[in-house]
Amino acid sequence: MSIQYLDPENRWSEATIFNNTLYYTSVLENLEGDIHQQTTSALHAIDNILARVGSNKSHILDATIFLADKVDLAGMNQVWDSWVSLVKPRFAVQYKLF
């Protein structure tokens, strides 16, 4: 089985595909907006990378979301819940520990 790297650079690739599974981490480029805007931006990036490889969010197996502050959980959940609609992948949230 081969490993495919999308847009590889020295220490980073946009995504990795192995065994017909896409591995991707959405990293926010703009932290200026509120949690709704940040979450929407990250989910938009996920939609884009999935479309690029001919897939969509209905195939997501697992998602881990990191929040800097647990006070943002409700806002993030609001955007996430509307985005996943009927799809309910395994989901975990982690907070900054320091």
C-alpha positions as a printed Julia matrix, in Angstrom:
98×3 Matrix{Float64}:
   0.0    0.0    0.0
   1.29   3.41  -0.88
   1.07   6.66   1.02
  -0.05   9.76  -0.88
   0.88  13.21   0.4
  -1.16  16.19  -0.81
   0.92  19.34  -1.31
   4.0   18.05   0.53
   6.56  20.49   1.87
   9.66  19.98   4.04
   7.88  19.04   7.29
   4.23  19.2    6.33
   1.68  18.07   3.81
  -1.85  19.39   3.42
  -3.2   15.88   3.99
  -2.17  12.25   3.8
  -4.03   9.37   2.2
  -3.29   5.81   3.23
  -5.39   2.69   2.72
  -8.12   4.83   1.12
  -8.39   6.95   4.3
  -7.71  10.7    4.39
  -5.84  12.11   7.4
  -6.2   15.86   7.73
  -5.74  18.52  10.39
  -7.46  21.85   9.89
  -5.32  24.65  11.3
  -6.88  28.08  11.54
  -5.1   30.83   9.64
  -7.08  33.66  11.21
  -7.8   33.75  14.96
  -9.42  37.19  14.86
 -13.05  36.06  14.72
 -15.24  34.66  17.47
 -15.67  30.92  18.01
 -18.51  30.75  15.49
 -16.34  32.3   12.76
 -13.3   30.2   13.67
 -15.28  26.95  13.69
 -17.0   27.82  10.42
 -13.61  28.55   8.84
 -12.15  25.23  10.0
 -15.18  23.27   8.78
 -15.06  25.06   5.43
 -11.42  23.96   5.08
 -12.48  20.38   5.84
 -15.23  20.56   3.2
 -12.66  21.81   0.68
 -10.1   19.08   1.29
 -12.78  16.39   1.22
 -14.13  17.71  -2.09
 -10.6   17.8   -3.46
 -10.24  14.05  -2.94
 -13.78  13.28  -4.1
 -15.33  12.75  -0.68
 -17.6   14.57   1.76
 -18.35  14.86   5.48
 -20.69  11.85   5.45
 -17.54   9.68   5.42
 -15.87  11.21   8.5
 -14.96   8.51  11.01
 -13.51  10.59  13.82
 -12.97  14.24  14.75
 -10.92  15.82  17.52
 -11.33  19.52  18.19
  -8.93  21.53  20.34
 -10.24  24.64  22.08
  -8.11  27.21  23.86
 -10.88  27.84  26.39
 -13.79  25.64  27.44
 -16.03  28.73  27.52
 -16.12  28.39  23.7
 -17.57  24.87  23.78
 -21.23  25.88  23.41
 -20.53  28.13  20.43
 -18.34  25.54  18.75
 -20.99  22.85  19.34
 -23.66  25.06  17.76
 -21.68  25.39  14.52
 -20.51  21.76  14.56
 -24.03  20.4   15.13
 -25.45  22.34  12.19
 -22.55  21.3    9.95
 -22.67  17.56  10.64
 -26.49  17.49  10.39
 -27.37  13.79  10.14
 -23.76  12.58  10.21
 -22.49  11.87  13.71
 -18.83  10.83  13.67
 -17.02  10.03  16.9
 -16.17  13.38  18.43
 -13.85  14.59  21.18
 -12.98  18.03  22.47
  -9.78  18.89  24.29
  -8.97  22.11  26.09
  -5.7   23.91  26.55
  -4.2   22.52  29.73
  -2.11  25.5   30.8
